[in-house]
Amino acid sequence: HFAYADRLRERGELAIGGPLLDEQGKRVGLLFIYEAVSRNAALAFAREDPFTLANALTSYEITQWRLRGVNLDLLTKANRSADQSVGKNMQIRLFANYTKYGADKAKLATVRPKHWQYDQTLKSAGKLALASSFANDEGGLFVYNAAHREEAMSYLTQDPFAVEGVLADCELLEWLIEGVNPGLLTSDCRRSGSAARNGSCSEKRHFGAGERSNGEQKHV
């Protein structure tokens, strides 16, 4: 699996990835961000992963994202891959908030400017490593830099989306970064901010792969 991920990064097809941990620190899944020309291409990356071929995963979900805010310095420092010094990154802990929006699109549109402002406040404070919305506008991923889960949860609960009832569901899990390709972690449609909102993106697009393990970790 690690060798496969390394090959994808070298080919410019994997931006970042690593395991997800529950509240007890148990590895319960994986989160990868692929760069691909289509959803089918991203699906192929997930299906060809040795973890998938060895039946080490119970399920996986592929969702197209628009990367809206990226703190490359935080993501790079959080990298725990073998070529990084342990002492350099042990203090960086990232928590991924995978969220789904409710059915009220009018409320979503009304609250969104406050949410964006809140994201900017977190990013300026070094507390937001990554922010993205799903291309279908049904949810998003927000990755916090926090010393512990309780701190990360406070960032989630103070988000205007949470305060004003926009969220239908969310899940907060610690994310261990095991490899980064910084060149791929740039905001989508960076030449035009309006293009990102209108969905008129360049040829390559970002896809998030959320994968659940079988409980027993199989190292492949």
GUDOKOL-613709 format. One record per residue: residue in one letter; x, y, z of N, C-alpha, C, O, CB in turn. Coordinates in pm, whole numbers, plus 50000, padded with zeros to 5 digits. Glycine has a CB too. Layout:
<pts>
aXYZXYZXYZXYZXYZ ...
</pts>
This chain:
<pts>
h500844987950000500005000050000500875012650000500625021949923499055000150123 f501905013050085502765024850093503495027049960503615038349913503775023350208 a503985016149900504675017449772503715022249663504095030149577505305003949732 y502475017549668501465021849570501175036749585501095043949486500165013649588 a501025041249710500775055449736501955063949688501755074649631500515057949886 d503165059149711504355066449665504335067949513504675078549461505655059249710 r503945057249441503905057849295502875068049247503125075549153503605044049236 l501695068249312500665077849274501145092149295500905100849211499385075349353 r501825094649407502345108149433503375112149328503365123349278502975109049573 e504265102749294505305105649195504705108549058505275116448982506285093949185 r503565102349027502905104548897501985116748900501355119848799502115092248857 g501895123649013501035135249024499575131849033498725139448986501255144148908 e499255120349095497865115849105497365114949248496165113249270497715102449038 l498255116049346497875116049487498465128349555499685129949562498355102949557 a497595137049604498055149449666498485147249811499505152449854496955159949661 i497695139549884497945137750028497105126050076496075122950016497635150750110 g497515119550184496715108650237497285103050366498415106050405496605097650135 g496465094850430496895088450553495715082650629494575084550589497635098150640 p495975075650740494915069050816494115078650902494585089350940495515058350903 l492885074450932491985081651022491895074051153491805061751154490575083450959 l491905081451265491865075451399490585079451470490125090851457493095079551482 d489995070051546488825073451628489265079551761490445082451781487945060951652 e488315081551851488615088051980489585080052064490285085752148487345090352059 q489645066952044490565058452120491925056952053492785049752103489955044752141 g492105063651940493375062651869493485050551779494565047351730494485062451966 k492365043651756492355031851670492195035951524491385044751493491225022151711 r492955029751436492835032651294491535026551240491325014451245494065027151215 v490685035251190489355030751145489145032850996488115028950942488275038051222 g490095038950927489925041350785491065049450729492095051350794488625048250757 l490875054250606491885061950535491215073750466490035073250432492625053050432 l491985084250447491495095750371492595099850273493705103350313491105107650465 f492265099450144493195103250039492565114049952491355114249931493595091049955 i493395122949901492945132849803493695130049673494905132149663493195147549853 y492945125149574493515122449442493345134449350492455142749371492855110049381 e494195135449250493955144649140493745136249016494615128548976495145154849122 a492575137748954492195129148842491335136748744490755147148777491455116648892 v491245131548621490465138348518488975135348531488145142548475490955134148379 s488615124848607487215121148622487025112948748487985108148808486715113248499 r485765111348788485455103048904485835088448877486315081548968483945104048939 n485635083848756485995069948724487495067648738487925057048783485545066448581 a488285077548701489735076248717490105075548865490965067648904490465088148650 a489445083748948489695083449092489255070049151489925064549238488965095149163 l488115064849105487645051749150488675040849118488895031849199486295048449085 a489285041849002490295031948965491475032249061492005021749097490785034448822 f491895044249104492985045249201492625037749330493445030349384493305059949232 a491395039649378490955033249503490855018049485491255010549573489605038949549 r490315013749373490124999349351491434991849335491524980049368489264997149228 e492454998949285493754992349262494674993249382495784987949379494434998549142 d494234999849488495035000649610495174986549669494184979449680494375010449714 p496394982349709496564969149768495674966549889495284955049913497994967349809 f495324977049966494384975050076493034970250024492434961250083494194988050155 t492564976049913491294971749854491404957549800490514949349823490874981449742 l492484954749729492664941449670492784930549776492434919049750493884941249582 a493284934049895493444924350003492214923650094492234916950197494674927750087 n491124930750055489894930950135490124936250277489484931750372489304916950143 a491044945750289491294951950419490314963350447490314968950556492724957050427 l489484966750348488524977750362487104972450350486834963650268488784988750255 t486204977850431484804973850422484054981950317483094977150258484124975450558 s484504994350292483825002950196484705014850165485675017750236482445007550250 y484355021850056485015034450027484045043449951483115038649885486325032249945 e484275056449963483415066449901484285076649830485235081849889482505073250006 i483965079349705484715089049625483845101449604482715100349555485155082949488 t484345113049640483595125449627484475136049563485615138049605483075130249764 q483955142849462484725153749402484675165949494483615169649545484175157249262 w485845172049514485975183749601486495195549524487125194149419486895180749719 r486225207449577486885219549533487735224549650487195229249750485845230449486 l489025223649637489905228549743489845243749746490205250449649491365223649723 r489385249249858489175263549868490235270449951490575282049925487825266449927 g490775263550051491805269250137492795258650178492395248150229491185275850260 v494065261250158495115251350189496255258350261496755268550215495635244350060 n496665252750376497845257550447498955247250425499085237650501497545259650601 l499745249350319500775239650282501815237650391502315226550409501455244050155 d502125248350464503125247250569502675237350677503465228850720503395260950631 l501425238450720500895229250821500865214850770501295205650839499505233550864 l500355212950649500225199450594501585192950576501745181050600499485199850461 t502575200750533503915195350513504565191750646505215181350659504785205350437 k504385200450746504965197650878504295185750947504905179051030504855210050968 a503045183150912502315171950973502665158550907502255148050956500825174250964 n503415158950798503755146750725504595137450811505655141250861504515150250596 r504115125150830504795115450914505485104450833505815093950887503815109151012 s505685106850705506305096650621507745094350664508315102250740506255100750472 a508315083450616509615078850666510735088950644511735088750715509975065950600 d510575097750543511675107050514511595119650598512375128950577511675110650367 q510655120250692510535132050778511085128750917510955117550964509055136750787 s511685138650981512185136451115511015136751213510165145551208513235147051152 v510995126751305509875125451398509725137851485508615142651505510055113151486 g510835142951536510745154351626510155166551562509605175251629512085157651679 k510265167251429509815179151356508295180051349507735191051343510395179051217 n507605168451350506175168851322505285163751434504065163951422505905161151201 m505875159151544505075152851649504085162551712503065158151765505975147051756 q504345175451708503455184951773502295189151682501365195851728504225197151817 i502335185351556501255188851464500245177451462500565166351419501805191751320 r499035180251508497945170451501496815176351419496385187651443497455166251644 l496335168751324495265173351236494005165051258494075152951280495695172551089 f492855171751253491565165251273490665168851155490435180551127490915169551409 a490155158551087489325160550968487845160451007487355150951069489615149550863 n487165171150970485715172350991485035169950857485015178750770485335186451050 y484465157950842483755154250720482285156950745481665150550829484005139150680 t481725166450672480395171350707479435170850589479845172150474480475185450760 k478155168950619477085169350519476135180750556475805182750673476325155650511 y475685188150453474775199250475473325194250473473005183950416474985210150369 g472465202050538471055198950538470395202550405471055207450313470365206250651 a469095199850396468375201850270468035216350240467695219750127467105193850272 d468135225050342467745239050324468865246850255469765252150320467415245450461 k468805247550121469855254150044469825269350062470855275950049469715250749897 a468645274850091468555289250113469335293150239470045303150240467085293750126 k469195285050344469945287750467471435286050442472235294050491469485278250580 l471825275850367473235273550334473815285950265474895290550302473385261150242 a473105291250168473585303050094473675315350183474585323450168472675305849976 t472725316750275472705328350364473875328050463474485338350491471375328850440 v474165316250516475185314950621476595313850563477575316550632474885302750708 r476695309850438478015307050380479015318550392480165315850426477855303550234 p478655331150368479655341950385480225342550526481415345150543479035355350351 k479395340150627479905339950765480835328050787481835329150858478725339450866 h480495316750726481345304950736482705307750672483735304150729480675292750669 w482715313950554483985317150488484835326450573486055324850583483725323450350 q484185336250634484925345650721485505338250841486635340950882483995357050768 y484735329050897485205321051010486425312650968487405311751041484075311851064 d486335306450850487465298750798488715307250787489815302850822487115292650663 q488565319450737489705328450724490325331750859491545332850872489295341250653 t489475333350960489965336051096490795324351147491865326251204488795338851192 l490275312151127491015300251170492325298851092493365295651150490155287551151 k492275301250962493475299750881494545309950923495725306550931493135301450732 s494125322250950495075332550993495725329051126496865332951152494365346051004 a494995321751209495525317551340496315304551330496815299651432494385315851439 g496445298851210497165286351193496405274151240497005263951272498455286951265 k495085275251244494255264351296493465256851189492805246951219493315269851397 l493515261651065492825254950956493835250950851494455259450787491715264050895 a493995237750832495005232750738494435231150597495155232750499495555219350786 l493155228150588492555225750458491055227850467490425224050566492865211450407 a490475233950365489025235850357488585232850215489195237650120488605250250399 s487525225050201487025221850069485525219450076484995215250179487745209650011 s484855222049967483435218749956483265207949851484075207049758482595231349921 f482235199949865481955189849763481465196749637480795207049644480915179449814 a481795191149522481375197249396479865197749383479325206549314481975189549279 n479155188349449477685188449444477065197549550475845198549561477165174249461 d477915204149627477485213649730476625207149839475755213649897476725224949666 e476885194449866476125187349969476915185350098476425179350193475685173949916 g478145190450101478945189050221480345194550199480595201550101479025174350263 g481255191250292482615196150279483565189250374483145181250458482645210950303 l484835192350360485875187150447486665198850503487105207550428486805177150371 f486835199050636487585209650701488575203050796488185195350884486635219750778 v489845206050779490905199550856491515209550952492085219650910491995193550763 y491385206751082491845215951186493195211651241493505199751249490825216751300 n493995221451279495235219251353494935221751500494625232951539496405228551302 a495015211251581494645212551723495505203351808495985193051762493155209251744 a495685207151934496495199252026495785186452068496425176552101496845207452150 h494445186652065493665174852105492275175652043491885185951987493565173852261 r491555164752053490235163751989489275174452040488485179951963489645149852012 e489325177352170488395187052228488585200852165487605207952138488575187952380 e489845204652141490095217452077489525217451935488875227051894491615220552074 a489785206651861489255205751725487735206251724487135212651638489745192851658 m487105199651820485645199751828485125213751856484045217451810485165190051938 s485875221651932485445235351958485425243651830484565252251813486345241852063 y486385241151740486395248351613485185244351529484595252751461487695245551535 l484835231651535483665226851460482375233251514481555238251437483565211351469 t482205232951646480935237551705480765252751696479645257751703480845233251850 q481875260051682481785274551669481605279251524481375291151499483015280951728 d481725270051431481535273451289480085278251270479165271751319481845260951197 p479865289451200478495294051174477605283351111476395283351135478535306151085 f478175274351033477375263450977476775254951089475625250551079478225254750884 a477555252451196477065244651309476125252951396475075248051438478235239351392 v476515265351424475735273951512474335276551456473365276951532476455287251533 e474225278151325472965282151264472225270451198471305272551120473205292851162 g472635258251230471865246551189471965242651044471035236550990470475248751220 v473075245950977473255242050838473635227450825473265220850728474315250850771 l474365222150924474895208550916473835198250948473095199351046476075206951010 a473755187950863472875176650890473635165550961473055158051039472255171350759 d474925164550934475735153950994477195157750982477585164750889475455140150925 c478005153151076479445155451067480165144751147479615138851240479835169651118 e481415142451110482255132551179483645138351192484225143051093482295118751103 l484185138251313485515143751339486465132551376486255125451475485455154351453 l487515130751295488495120251318489895125851302490135134651218488265108451220 e490825120851383492205125151366492765119451236492495107951202493075120851487 w493535127651165494085123651035495605123951043496185134651064493565132850921 l496245112551026497695111751022498155112850877497745104950793498205098451087 i498995122650849499455124750712500685116050686501685117050757499785139750687 e500595107550584501705098750548502055100850401501875091950318501335083850575 g502555112550372502965115850236502195127650179500965127950185502795104050147 v502925137350123502325149550068502995152849935504215151849921502475161450168 n502185156749838502695162449714502245177049710501155179849662502195154549587 p503065186349760502635200349773502205206649643501335215449642503745208449832 g502795202349531502455208249403501025205949361500495213449279503355202849299 l500375195749417498985192749383497995199649477496795200149448498745177749385 l498485204849589497575210649688497455225649668497875233649751498065207649832 t496875229249555496565243249527495075244349508494425234849465497335248449402 s494525255849540493085257749530492625255649386493275260349292492685271749578 d491525248449369490985246049236490595259049169490155268449235489785236549244 c490765259649038490395271548959491055283949017490405294349030488865273248955 r492335282949051493015293849120493135306449035493395317249088494385289449164 r492955305148903493035317048819491805325748833491835337548798493235313048674 s490715320048883489475327848894488675322949012488215311549013488645326948765 g488495331549113487725327449230486295324249195485705315149254487755338249334 s485705331549099484315328949063484165315748990483125309248999483765340148978 a485205311748917485125299148843484965287448937484235277948907486355297148757 a485645287949053485525277049149484105275949200483595264849219486495279249266 r483455287149223482095286749276481095282249169480075276149199481695300449330 n481415285549043480495282048935480725268148879479955263448795480605292148826 g481785261448925482045247848881482795246948748482895236048692480775240548870 s483305258048698484035257848571485515256048599486265265748604483785270848490 c485945243548618487305240748663488195236148549487725233848438487295230348774 s489475234848578490435230148481490275215148459489425208748521491865233548525 e491105209548369490935195648328491035186148447490225176948459491975192048223 k492015188148534492185179048647491415184148768491335196148793493675177448683 r490845174648843490015178148957490425169849079491015159149065488535176148925 h490095174949197490415167849321489245158949362488085162949355490755177849433 f489595146649405488595137249453489055131749589490195127449604488385125649351 g488165132149685488465126649816487995112349824486865109149786487805135049926 a488855103549874488515089549894488495086650042489555086250106489505080049820 g487305084750098487165080750237486955065850243486015060550183486005088150306 e487825058850315487805044250315487735039050458488405044250548489045038550243 r486915028650478486745022650610487465009250616487375001250523485245020850644 s488185006950726488904994350742487984983850801486894986750850490134996250831 n488444971350794487674960050844487784958450995487174949351051488124947550776 g488534966951060488744965051203490124959651229490874965351308487704955751263 e490484948651162491844943551168492634950151057492264949250940491884928051156 q493714956851095494544963250993495414952750924496124945150990495424974351056 k495344952350794496204943550715497264952250651496944961550577495404935450608 h498504949450676499594957350620500074950650492500574939450495500774958950722 v499914957550379500184951750249501354959050183501744955650071498924952250160 
</pts>
